[in-house]
Amino acid sequence: MILEVALLDVIPGQTTAFEEAFIRAQKIISQMPGYISHELQRCLEKENRYVLLVKWQTLEDHTVGFRQSAEYQEWKKLLHHFYDPFPTVEHFQKVNLA
């Protein structure tokens, strides 16, 4: 399992519109092959900052399967104009410390 972490800074004054668009966008991502789950959390200290956490079965499910899909083009149209600056997206894998 891979955890995608995206720090999203939304243009001030656009948070309500962003959240409404995200309601539609999450239906896109949740139907993609390799998708496991996601959550969107809003920052308490900076009201226009969010973190998006998406669990994927593999890194390629996100970087190839989703990002190179027609569905991603719709995702971009719904969400990308809200970000300033454009988000940093990183991928993490659980460390087994047993």
Biopython code that builds the backbone (N, CA, C, O; Angstrom):
import numpy as np
from Bio.PDB.StructureBuilder import StructureBuilder

atoms = [
    (1, "MET", "N", (0.841, -1.177, 0.000)),
    (1, "MET", "CA", (0.000, 0.000, 0.000)),
    (1, "MET", "C", (0.885, 1.239, 0.000)),
    (1, "MET", "O", (1.893, 1.297, 0.705)),
    (2, "ILE", "N", (0.502, 2.214, -0.789)),
    (2, "ILE", "CA", (1.215, 3.485, -0.917)),
    (2, "ILE", "C", (0.287, 4.601, -0.443)),
    (2, "ILE", "O", (-0.904, 4.605, -0.756)),
    (3, "LEU", "N", (0.839, 5.542, 0.311)),
    (3, "LEU", "CA", (0.075, 6.702, 0.758)),
    (3, "LEU", "C", (0.542, 7.921, -0.027)),
    (3, "LEU", "O", (1.704, 8.319, 0.055)),
    (4, "GLU", "N", (-0.363, 8.499, -0.775)),
    (4, "GLU", "CA", (-0.117, 9.760, -1.478)),
    (4, "GLU", "C", (-0.482, 10.885, -0.518)),
    (4, "GLU", "O", (-1.559, 10.879, 0.079)),
    (5, "VAL", "N", (0.428, 11.854, -0.372)),
    (5, "VAL", "CA", (0.195, 13.003, 0.491)),
    (5, "VAL", "C", (0.351, 14.264, -0.342)),
    (5, "VAL", "O", (1.417, 14.528, -0.898)),
    (6, "ALA", "N", (-0.733, 15.046, -0.421)),
    (6, "ALA", "CA", (-0.712, 16.292, -1.189)),
    (6, "ALA", "C", (-1.095, 17.446, -0.273)),
    (6, "ALA", "O", (-2.181, 17.454, 0.306)),
    (7, "LEU", "N", (-0.204, 18.411, -0.147)),
    (7, "LEU", "CA", (-0.482, 19.613, 0.623)),
    (7, "LEU", "C", (-1.088, 20.635, -0.329)),
    (7, "LEU", "O", (-0.441, 21.065, -1.284)),
    (8, "LEU", "N", (-2.330, 21.020, -0.066)),
    (8, "LEU", "CA", (-3.097, 21.862, -0.979)),
    (8, "LEU", "C", (-3.338, 23.238, -0.374)),
    (8, "LEU", "O", (-4.045, 23.359, 0.627)),
    (9, "ASP", "N", (-2.768, 24.260, -0.962)),
    (9, "ASP", "CA", (-3.043, 25.638, -0.559)),
    (9, "ASP", "C", (-4.040, 26.215, -1.559)),
    (9, "ASP", "O", (-3.725, 26.426, -2.730)),
    (10, "VAL", "N", (-5.241, 26.460, -1.068)),
    (10, "VAL", "CA", (-6.334, 26.963, -1.895)),
    (10, "VAL", "C", (-6.305, 28.497, -1.863)),
    (10, "VAL", "O", (-6.025, 29.096, -0.825)),
    (11, "ILE", "N", (-6.590, 29.111, -2.983)),
    (11, "ILE", "CA", (-6.628, 30.571, -3.056)),
    (11, "ILE", "C", (-7.590, 31.094, -1.986)),
    (11, "ILE", "O", (-8.728, 30.629, -1.908)),
    (12, "PRO", "N", (-7.154, 32.054, -1.159)),
    (12, "PRO", "CA", (-8.039, 32.591, -0.121)),
    (12, "PRO", "C", (-9.378, 33.047, -0.711)),
    (12, "PRO", "O", (-9.434, 33.663, -1.775)),
    (13, "GLY", "N", (-10.443, 32.726, 0.011)),
    (13, "GLY", "CA", (-11.792, 33.071, -0.426)),
    (13, "GLY", "C", (-12.422, 32.028, -1.333)),
    (13, "GLY", "O", (-13.588, 32.158, -1.705)),
    (14, "GLN", "N", (-11.664, 30.989, -1.697)),
    (14, "GLN", "CA", (-12.164, 29.964, -2.611)),
    (14, "GLN", "C", (-12.415, 28.613, -1.929)),
    (14, "GLN", "O", (-12.691, 27.622, -2.606)),
    (15, "THR", "N", (-12.322, 28.568, -0.606)),
    (15, "THR", "CA", (-12.410, 27.280, 0.086)),
    (15, "THR", "C", (-13.776, 26.612, -0.070)),
    (15, "THR", "O", (-13.848, 25.397, -0.252)),
    (16, "THR", "N", (-14.840, 27.375, -0.002)),
    (16, "THR", "CA", (-16.175, 26.782, -0.155)),
    (16, "THR", "C", (-16.345, 26.198, -1.546)),
    (16, "THR", "O", (-16.837, 25.080, -1.696)),
    (17, "ALA", "N", (-15.942, 26.946, -2.563)),
    (17, "ALA", "CA", (-16.037, 26.455, -3.938)),
    (17, "ALA", "C", (-15.144, 25.235, -4.135)),
    (17, "ALA", "O", (-15.530, 24.290, -4.822)),
    (18, "PHE", "N", (-13.954, 25.247, -3.538)),
    (18, "PHE", "CA", (-13.054, 24.102, -3.624)),
    (18, "PHE", "C", (-13.698, 22.859, -3.016)),
    (18, "PHE", "O", (-13.695, 21.792, -3.630)),
    (19, "GLU", "N", (-14.245, 22.995, -1.822)),
    (19, "GLU", "CA", (-14.864, 21.847, -1.166)),
    (19, "GLU", "C", (-16.043, 21.309, -1.979)),
    (19, "GLU", "O", (-16.241, 20.096, -2.054)),
    (20, "GLU", "N", (-16.811, 22.191, -2.577)),
    (20, "GLU", "CA", (-17.928, 21.746, -3.420)),
    (20, "GLU", "C", (-17.413, 21.002, -4.657)),
    (20, "GLU", "O", (-17.988, 19.989, -5.055)),
    (21, "ALA", "N", (-16.343, 21.496, -5.256)),
    (21, "ALA", "CA", (-15.758, 20.820, -6.416)),
    (21, "ALA", "C", (-15.149, 19.490, -6.007)),
    (21, "ALA", "O", (-15.200, 18.520, -6.763)),
    (22, "PHE", "N", (-14.574, 19.442, -4.814)),
    (22, "PHE", "CA", (-13.954, 18.200, -4.357)),
    (22, "PHE", "C", (-14.994, 17.099, -4.158)),
    (22, "PHE", "O", (-14.701, 15.924, -4.381)),
    (23, "ILE", "N", (-16.188, 17.464, -3.745)),
    (23, "ILE", "CA", (-17.260, 16.476, -3.606)),
    (23, "ILE", "C", (-17.474, 15.754, -4.934)),
    (23, "ILE", "O", (-17.663, 14.538, -4.958)),
    (24, "ARG", "N", (-17.444, 16.495, -6.028)),
    (24, "ARG", "CA", (-17.595, 15.888, -7.358)),
    (24, "ARG", "C", (-16.329, 15.125, -7.758)),
    (24, "ARG", "O", (-16.412, 14.029, -8.312)),
    (25, "ALA", "N", (-15.168, 15.701, -7.479)),
    (25, "ALA", "CA", (-13.899, 15.099, -7.891)),
    (25, "ALA", "C", (-13.618, 13.779, -7.181)),
    (25, "ALA", "O", (-13.035, 12.866, -7.767)),
    (26, "GLN", "N", (-14.033, 13.678, -5.919)),
    (26, "GLN", "CA", (-13.731, 12.445, -5.184)),
    (26, "GLN", "C", (-14.441, 11.234, -5.791)),
    (26, "GLN", "O", (-13.993, 10.102, -5.611)),
    (27, "LYS", "N", (-15.527, 11.461, -6.497)),
    (27, "LYS", "CA", (-16.218, 10.356, -7.177)),
    (27, "LYS", "C", (-15.356, 9.819, -8.315)),
    (27, "LYS", "O", (-15.429, 8.635, -8.643)),
    (28, "ILE", "N", (-14.546, 10.678, -8.913)),
    (28, "ILE", "CA", (-13.654, 10.262, -10.000)),
    (28, "ILE", "C", (-12.554, 9.369, -9.450)),
    (28, "ILE", "O", (-12.358, 8.249, -9.919)),
    (29, "ILE", "N", (-11.840, 9.872, -8.454)),
    (29, "ILE", "CA", (-10.675, 9.141, -7.950)),
    (29, "ILE", "C", (-11.080, 7.815, -7.302)),
    (29, "ILE", "O", (-10.351, 6.828, -7.398)),
    (30, "SER", "N", (-12.220, 7.794, -6.656)),
    (30, "SER", "CA", (-12.624, 6.588, -5.928)),
    (30, "SER", "C", (-12.998, 5.431, -6.850)),
    (30, "SER", "O", (-13.155, 4.301, -6.389)),
    (31, "GLN", "N", (-13.139, 5.697, -8.133)),
    (31, "GLN", "CA", (-13.472, 4.646, -9.091)),
    (31, "GLN", "C", (-12.257, 4.162, -9.885)),
    (31, "GLN", "O", (-12.397, 3.320, -10.773)),
    (32, "MET", "N", (-11.081, 4.679, -9.580)),
    (32, "MET", "CA", (-9.891, 4.321, -10.342)),
    (32, "MET", "C", (-9.311, 2.979, -9.877)),
    (32, "MET", "O", (-9.352, 2.662, -8.689)),
    (33, "PRO", "N", (-8.774, 2.199, -10.812)),
    (33, "PRO", "CA", (-8.122, 0.946, -10.426)),
    (33, "PRO", "C", (-6.982, 1.211, -9.445)),
    (33, "PRO", "O", (-6.208, 2.150, -9.628)),
    (34, "GLY", "N", (-6.881, 0.394, -8.417)),
    (34, "GLY", "CA", (-5.829, 0.529, -7.421)),
    (34, "GLY", "C", (-6.144, 1.470, -6.283)),
    (34, "GLY", "O", (-5.401, 1.521, -5.303)),
    (35, "TYR", "N", (-7.231, 2.217, -6.388)),
    (35, "TYR", "CA", (-7.647, 3.128, -5.316)),
    (35, "TYR", "C", (-8.103, 2.317, -4.114)),
    (35, "TYR", "O", (-8.813, 1.323, -4.269)),
    (36, "ILE", "N", (-7.700, 2.732, -2.919)),
    (36, "ILE", "CA", (-8.143, 2.090, -1.682)),
    (36, "ILE", "C", (-9.057, 3.021, -0.888)),
    (36, "ILE", "O", (-10.187, 2.658, -0.562)),
    (37, "SER", "N", (-8.566, 4.223, -0.578)),
    (37, "SER", "CA", (-9.367, 5.171, 0.204)),
    (37, "SER", "C", (-8.725, 6.551, 0.127)),
    (37, "SER", "O", (-7.599, 6.709, -0.347)),
    (38, "HIS", "N", (-9.477, 7.553, 0.608)),
    (38, "HIS", "CA", (-8.916, 8.900, 0.670)),
    (38, "HIS", "C", (-9.585, 9.678, 1.800)),
    (38, "HIS", "O", (-10.659, 9.320, 2.285)),
    (39, "GLU", "N", (-8.920, 10.738, 2.192)),
    (39, "GLU", "CA", (-9.520, 11.701, 3.114)),
    (39, "GLU", "C", (-8.920, 13.071, 2.847)),
    (39, "GLU", "O", (-7.749, 13.206, 2.491)),
    (40, "LEU", "N", (-9.753, 14.076, 3.028)),
    (40, "LEU", "CA", (-9.350, 15.469, 2.884)),
    (40, "LEU", "C", (-9.484, 16.114, 4.255)),
    (40, "LEU", "O", (-10.545, 16.058, 4.875)),
    (41, "GLN", "N", (-8.398, 16.729, 4.724)),
    (41, "GLN", "CA", (-8.418, 17.380, 6.030)),
    (41, "GLN", "C", (-8.045, 18.845, 5.870)),
    (41, "GLN", "O", (-7.181, 19.205, 5.071)),
    (42, "ARG", "N", (-8.722, 19.684, 6.654)),
    (42, "ARG", "CA", (-8.479, 21.128, 6.611)),
    (42, "ARG", "C", (-7.588, 21.523, 7.782)),
    (42, "ARG", "O", (-7.773, 21.048, 8.903)),
    (43, "CYS", "N", (-6.632, 22.384, 7.516)),
    (43, "CYS", "CA", (-5.689, 22.855, 8.527)),
    (43, "CYS", "C", (-6.392, 23.767, 9.535)),
    (43, "CYS", "O", (-7.221, 24.596, 9.158)),
    (44, "LEU", "N", (-6.060, 23.611, 10.801)),
    (44, "LEU", "CA", (-6.636, 24.460, 11.850)),
    (44, "LEU", "C", (-5.946, 25.821, 11.925)),
    (44, "LEU", "O", (-6.578, 26.822, 12.261)),
    (45, "GLU", "N", (-4.653, 25.859, 11.614)),
    (45, "GLU", "CA", (-3.906, 27.103, 11.725)),
    (45, "GLU", "C", (-4.027, 27.997, 10.488)),
    (45, "GLU", "O", (-3.938, 29.220, 10.593)),
    (46, "LYS", "N", (-4.227, 27.400, 9.343)),
    (46, "LYS", "CA", (-4.308, 28.177, 8.094)),
    (46, "LYS", "C", (-5.533, 27.683, 7.342)),
    (46, "LYS", "O", (-5.492, 26.613, 6.734)),
    (47, "GLU", "N", (-6.622, 28.443, 7.371)),
    (47, "GLU", "CA", (-7.927, 27.954, 6.919)),
    (47, "GLU", "C", (-8.012, 27.602, 5.437)),
    (47, "GLU", "O", (-8.933, 26.893, 5.032)),
    (48, "ASN", "N", (-7.089, 28.073, 4.631)),
    (48, "ASN", "CA", (-7.144, 27.738, 3.213)),
    (48, "ASN", "C", (-6.170, 26.616, 2.840)),
    (48, "ASN", "O", (-5.938, 26.375, 1.655)),
    (49, "ARG", "N", (-5.596, 25.924, 3.837)),
    (49, "ARG", "CA", (-4.679, 24.808, 3.593)),
    (49, "ARG", "C", (-5.383, 23.495, 3.912)),
    (49, "ARG", "O", (-6.087, 23.366, 4.913)),
    (50, "TYR", "N", (-5.170, 22.530, 3.029)),
    (50, "TYR", "CA", (-5.733, 21.187, 3.187)),
    (50, "TYR", "C", (-4.628, 20.170, 2.971)),
    (50, "TYR", "O", (-3.598, 20.467, 2.365)),
    (51, "VAL", "N", (-4.855, 18.978, 3.470)),
    (51, "VAL", "CA", (-4.007, 17.855, 3.118)),
    (51, "VAL", "C", (-4.921, 16.764, 2.566)),
    (51, "VAL", "O", (-5.946, 16.426, 3.159)),
    (52, "LEU", "N", (-4.525, 16.229, 1.428)),
    (52, "LEU", "CA", (-5.246, 15.126, 0.809)),
    (52, "LEU", "C", (-4.406, 13.875, 0.981)),
    (52, "LEU", "O", (-3.241, 13.838, 0.586)),
    (53, "LEU", "N", (-5.001, 12.859, 1.569)),
    (53, "LEU", "CA", (-4.342, 11.579, 1.790)),
    (53, "LEU", "C", (-5.079, 10.529, 0.977)),
    (53, "LEU", "O", (-6.276, 10.312, 1.165)),
    (54, "VAL", "N", (-4.356, 9.878, 0.072)),
    (54, "VAL", "CA", (-4.971, 8.852, -0.775)),
    (54, "VAL", "C", (-4.153, 7.575, -0.649)),
    (54, "VAL", "O", (-2.931, 7.589, -0.803)),
    (55, "LYS", "N", (-4.827, 6.488, -0.373)),
    (55, "LYS", "CA", (-4.170, 5.183, -0.329)),
    (55, "LYS", "C", (-4.391, 4.474, -1.665)),
    (55, "LYS", "O", (-5.511, 4.356, -2.162)),
    (56, "TRP", "N", (-3.264, 4.005, -2.225)),
    (56, "TRP", "CA", (-3.256, 3.287, -3.493)),
    (56, "TRP", "C", (-2.629, 1.911, -3.266)),
    (56, "TRP", "O", (-1.823, 1.734, -2.352)),
    (57, "GLN", "N", (-2.994, 0.961, -4.083)),
    (57, "GLN", "CA", (-2.374, -0.362, -3.985)),
    (57, "GLN", "C", (-0.908, -0.304, -4.381)),
    (57, "GLN", "O", (-0.065, -0.921, -3.730)),
    (58, "THR", "N", (-0.592, 0.443, -5.459)),
    (58, "THR", "CA", (0.798, 0.586, -5.909)),
    (58, "THR", "C", (1.056, 2.036, -6.301)),
    (58, "THR", "O", (0.119, 2.802, -6.528)),
    (59, "LEU", "N", (2.315, 2.402, -6.377)),
    (59, "LEU", "CA", (2.690, 3.743, -6.829)),
    (59, "LEU", "C", (2.197, 3.985, -8.253)),
    (59, "LEU", "O", (1.716, 5.073, -8.569)),
    (60, "GLU", "N", (2.316, 2.982, -9.103)),
    (60, "GLU", "CA", (1.916, 3.117, -10.500)),
    (60, "GLU", "C", (0.412, 3.314, -10.664)),
    (60, "GLU", "O", (-0.027, 3.925, -11.639)),
    (61, "ASP", "N", (-0.388, 2.801, -9.718)),
    (61, "ASP", "CA", (-1.827, 3.045, -9.788)),
    (61, "ASP", "C", (-2.116, 4.535, -9.772)),
    (61, "ASP", "O", (-3.062, 4.996, -10.411)),
    (62, "HIS", "N", (-1.298, 5.293, -9.040)),
    (62, "HIS", "CA", (-1.477, 6.741, -9.003)),
    (62, "HIS", "C", (-0.744, 7.434, -10.151)),
    (62, "HIS", "O", (-1.342, 8.187, -10.920)),
    (63, "THR", "N", (0.558, 7.167, -10.253)),
    (63, "THR", "CA", (1.391, 7.936, -11.180)),
    (63, "THR", "C", (1.135, 7.618, -12.650)),
    (63, "THR", "O", (1.325, 8.481, -13.508)),
    (64, "VAL", "N", (0.713, 6.409, -12.950)),
    (64, "VAL", "CA", (0.436, 6.027, -14.332)),
    (64, "VAL", "C", (-1.065, 5.859, -14.540)),
    (64, "VAL", "O", (-1.665, 6.539, -15.373)),
    (65, "GLY", "N", (-1.665, 4.948, -13.778)),
    (65, "GLY", "CA", (-3.068, 4.627, -13.976)),
    (65, "GLY", "C", (-4.002, 5.816, -13.852)),
    (65, "GLY", "O", (-4.886, 6.007, -14.687)),
    (66, "PHE", "N", (-3.808, 6.617, -12.807)),
    (66, "PHE", "CA", (-4.677, 7.774, -12.607)),
    (66, "PHE", "C", (-4.200, 8.976, -13.409)),
    (66, "PHE", "O", (-4.968, 9.556, -14.177)),
    (67, "ARG", "N", (-2.946, 9.351, -13.237)),
    (67, "ARG", "CA", (-2.458, 10.585, -13.861)),
    (67, "ARG", "C", (-2.427, 10.551, -15.379)),
    (67, "ARG", "O", (-2.420, 11.607, -16.012)),
    (68, "GLN", "N", (-2.410, 9.391, -15.968)),
    (68, "GLN", "CA", (-2.399, 9.307, -17.426)),
    (68, "GLN", "C", (-3.769, 8.924, -17.984)),
    (68, "GLN", "O", (-3.879, 8.523, -19.143)),
    (69, "SER", "N", (-4.799, 9.047, -17.171)),
    (69, "SER", "CA", (-6.147, 8.657, -17.585)),
    (69, "SER", "C", (-6.969, 9.856, -18.054)),
    (69, "SER", "O", (-6.651, 11.005, -17.750)),
    (70, "ALA", "N", (-8.018, 9.563, -18.791)),
    (70, "ALA", "CA", (-8.971, 10.606, -19.182)),
    (70, "ALA", "C", (-9.665, 11.176, -17.950)),
    (70, "ALA", "O", (-10.006, 12.359, -17.917)),
    (71, "GLU", "N", (-9.872, 10.344, -16.948)),
    (71, "GLU", "CA", (-10.518, 10.795, -15.703)),
    (71, "GLU", "C", (-9.685, 11.867, -15.008)),
    (71, "GLU", "O", (-10.233, 12.777, -14.385)),
    (72, "TYR", "N", (-8.364, 11.759, -15.113)),
    (72, "TYR", "CA", (-7.495, 12.768, -14.499)),
    (72, "TYR", "C", (-7.699, 14.135, -15.135)),
    (72, "TYR", "O", (-7.588, 15.156, -14.456)),
    (73, "GLN", "N", (-7.991, 14.166, -16.415)),
    (73, "GLN", "CA", (-8.244, 15.438, -17.084)),
    (73, "GLN", "C", (-9.467, 16.133, -16.480)),
    (73, "GLN", "O", (-9.477, 17.354, -16.324)),
    (74, "GLU", "N", (-10.483, 15.362, -16.145)),
    (74, "GLU", "CA", (-11.676, 15.916, -15.491)),
    (74, "GLU", "C", (-11.335, 16.385, -14.079)),
    (74, "GLU", "O", (-11.784, 17.449, -13.652)),
    (75, "TRP", "N", (-10.542, 15.595, -13.351)),
    (75, "TRP", "CA", (-10.065, 15.956, -12.010)),
    (75, "TRP", "C", (-9.345, 17.313, -12.068)),
    (75, "TRP", "O", (-9.601, 18.194, -11.247)),
    (76, "LYS", "N", (-8.449, 17.465, -13.041)),
    (76, "LYS", "CA", (-7.713, 18.717, -13.199)),
    (76, "LYS", "C", (-8.653, 19.892, -13.436)),
    (76, "LYS", "O", (-8.486, 20.952, -12.832)),
    (77, "LYS", "N", (-9.641, 19.710, -14.311)),
    (77, "LYS", "CA", (-10.591, 20.787, -14.609)),
    (77, "LYS", "C", (-11.369, 21.207, -13.366)),
    (77, "LYS", "O", (-11.656, 22.389, -13.177)),
    (78, "LEU", "N", (-11.705, 20.245, -12.529)),
    (78, "LEU", "CA", (-12.480, 20.541, -11.328)),
    (78, "LEU", "C", (-11.653, 21.235, -10.253)),
    (78, "LEU", "O", (-12.172, 22.102, -9.550)),
    (79, "LEU", "N", (-10.366, 20.871, -10.105)),
    (79, "LEU", "CA", (-9.620, 21.274, -8.911)),
    (79, "LEU", "C", (-8.388, 22.144, -9.122)),
    (79, "LEU", "O", (-8.101, 22.994, -8.280)),
    (80, "HIS", "N", (-7.663, 21.967, -10.195)),
    (80, "HIS", "CA", (-6.337, 22.578, -10.273)),
    (80, "HIS", "C", (-6.339, 24.105, -10.268)),
    (80, "HIS", "O", (-5.340, 24.708, -9.876)),
    (81, "HIS", "N", (-7.414, 24.740, -10.684)),
    (81, "HIS", "CA", (-7.440, 26.209, -10.698)),
    (81, "HIS", "C", (-7.597, 26.817, -9.300)),
    (81, "HIS", "O", (-7.503, 28.034, -9.147)),
    (82, "PHE", "N", (-7.832, 25.991, -8.286)),
    (82, "PHE", "CA", (-7.964, 26.494, -6.914)),
    (82, "PHE", "C", (-6.621, 26.648, -6.203)),
    (82, "PHE", "O", (-6.562, 27.313, -5.169)),
    (83, "TYR", "N", (-5.548, 26.063, -6.718)),
    (83, "TYR", "CA", (-4.290, 25.972, -5.974)),
    (83, "TYR", "C", (-3.340, 27.117, -6.271)),
    (83, "TYR", "O", (-3.150, 27.504, -7.425)),
    (84, "ASP", "N", (-2.741, 27.658, -5.204)),
    (84, "ASP", "CA", (-1.681, 28.642, -5.325)),
    (84, "ASP", "C", (-0.824, 28.580, -4.073)),
    (84, "ASP", "O", (-1.257, 29.018, -3.007)),
    (85, "PRO", "N", (0.388, 28.044, -4.182)),
    (85, "PRO", "CA", (1.041, 27.485, -5.364)),
    (85, "PRO", "C", (0.515, 26.080, -5.679)),
    (85, "PRO", "O", (-0.291, 25.522, -4.934)),
    (86, "PHE", "N", (0.986, 25.526, -6.794)),
    (86, "PHE", "CA", (0.573, 24.176, -7.159)),
    (86, "PHE", "C", (1.099, 23.198, -6.108)),
    (86, "PHE", "O", (2.227, 23.349, -5.640)),
    (87, "PRO", "N", (0.309, 22.210, -5.733)),
    (87, "PRO", "CA", (0.664, 21.319, -4.624)),
    (87, "PRO", "C", (1.910, 20.466, -4.867)),
    (87, "PRO", "O", (2.247, 20.091, -5.990)),
    (88, "THR", "N", (2.560, 20.189, -3.758)),
    (88, "THR", "CA", (3.607, 19.184, -3.723)),
    (88, "THR", "C", (2.937, 17.862, -3.388)),
    (88, "THR", "O", (2.163, 17.780, -2.435)),
    (89, "VAL", "N", (3.229, 16.831, -4.164)),
    (89, "VAL", "CA", (2.664, 15.507, -3.938)),
    (89, "VAL", "C", (3.817, 14.540, -3.723)),
    (89, "VAL", "O", (4.744, 14.466, -4.529)),
    (90, "GLU", "N", (3.743, 13.798, -2.616)),
    (90, "GLU", "CA", (4.762, 12.803, -2.312)),
    (90, "GLU", "C", (4.073, 11.492, -1.962)),
    (90, "GLU", "O", (2.891, 11.458, -1.623)),
    (91, "HIS", "N", (4.844, 10.417, -2.054)),
    (91, "HIS", "CA", (4.312, 9.081, -1.800)),
    (91, "HIS", "C", (5.114, 8.429, -0.677)),
    (91, "HIS", "O", (6.336, 8.555, -0.610)),
    (92, "PHE", "N", (4.403, 7.733, 0.198)),
    (92, "PHE", "CA", (5.018, 7.124, 1.374)),
    (92, "PHE", "C", (4.633, 5.658, 1.464)),
    (92, "PHE", "O", (3.577, 5.231, 0.997)),
    (93, "GLN", "N", (5.535, 4.904, 2.085)),
    (93, "GLN", "CA", (5.295, 3.487, 2.309)),
    (93, "GLN", "C", (5.550, 3.205, 3.779)),
    (93, "GLN", "O", (6.488, 3.736, 4.374)),
    (94, "LYS", "N", (4.714, 2.370, 4.349)),
    (94, "LYS", "CA", (4.808, 2.034, 5.773)),
    (94, "LYS", "C", (6.157, 1.400, 6.090)),
    (94, "LYS", "O", (6.665, 0.574, 5.331)),
    (95, "VAL", "N", (6.725, 1.799, 7.220)),
    (95, "VAL", "CA", (7.971, 1.223, 7.715)),
    (95, "VAL", "C", (7.609, 0.170, 8.748)),
    (95, "VAL", "O", (6.942, 0.466, 9.739)),
    (96, "ASN", "N", (8.042, -1.033, 8.518)),
    (96, "ASN", "CA", (7.787, -2.107, 9.474)),
    (96, "ASN", "C", (8.917, -2.143, 10.487)),
    (96, "ASN", "O", (10.055, -2.475, 10.154)),
    (97, "LEU", "N", (8.600, -1.803, 11.709)),
    (97, "LEU", "CA", (9.628, -1.682, 12.763)),
    (97, "LEU", "C", (9.589, -2.831, 13.754)),
    (97, "LEU", "O", (10.160, -2.725, 14.839)),
    (98, "ALA", "N", (8.940, -3.905, 13.412)),
    (98, "ALA", "CA", (8.837, -5.033, 14.342)),
    (98, "ALA", "C", (10.132, -5.778, 14.489)),
    (98, "ALA", "O", (10.201, -6.753, 15.238)),
]
sb = StructureBuilder()
sb.init_structure("model")
sb.init_model(0)
sb.init_chain("A")
sb.init_seg("    ")
for serial, (resi, resn, name, xyz) in enumerate(atoms, 1):
    if name == "N":
        sb.init_residue(resn, " ", resi, " ")
    sb.init_atom(name, np.array(xyz, "f"), 0.0, 1.0, " ", f" {name:<3s}", serial, name[0])
structure = sb.get_structure()
